[in-house]
């Protein structure tokens, strides 16, 4: 899951070296945290949150196959 988000984020930002993705286990499931450069935050979120919502949807599909709950947080 971490690799999927990292791949997508690196593909759409201008500073791919500053993309950092961490994955933590929580009581509710897995939390994936995405950090990008301040200038790239708008690119990752997208207009009206469409890009972020698309990443969350893809993440949910992978999590469902693995049988876990997952959340994406953009830091």
N, C-alpha and C positions, 0 to 999 in steps of 0.2 A: 504494500500500500504506500509506504514511504517513497519507494522508487517511482511509482506512477506519478505522484504529485510533484516530485522533484523534476521528472522529465517534462511534464506539462509546463511547470513554472519556468524552467530554464529555456524552454522554447519560445515563450512570449515576452520575456523581460529583456531590457537592454543591457543589464549587467548580470549575466548568468553566474558569474563567480561569486556573487553576493547572496545567492539563494541558499538558504539553510532550512532543512526539513528535519524535525525531530518527531519521534514516535514514542508515546508514553502509554502505559497501561493504567486504566482508571477503574473505579468500581463499576461504572456504567459500560465500560468497554475500552476501546482504543481512542486516544486523542492524537491527531496528527497536527503539529504546529508548523506553519509555513512563515518564514521570515524572508523578506526581500528588501532591497534598497528603498529608501523613502520615495525616490522618483518613480519607482516601478510599482508601487502599491496600487495605483489607479489602474494599471494594465492588468494586474492579477485579479482585481475585484471586477473590473469591467463596467460597462454602462448599466446602471440599475442593478448591479450585482450579478449580471448574467454569466460572466466567466467563472466567478466563484461558485455559483450555483451549479454550473456544468461540472466543475471539478468535484463538488460534493456528490453529485449524482453518480459519477463514475466511481467514486470512492465507495458509495453505498452498494453498488453492484458487486464490487470486489469483496466487500465485507459480507454481503449476503451469501456469496459462494463459500466463504470461509466460516460462516456461522457466528460472526461477531458483530457488535455495534461499533460504529465509528463516528467521530466528529472531526471536522476540519476547522482549525482556528487560524486566521491570518493575523499575525502579530505585527 
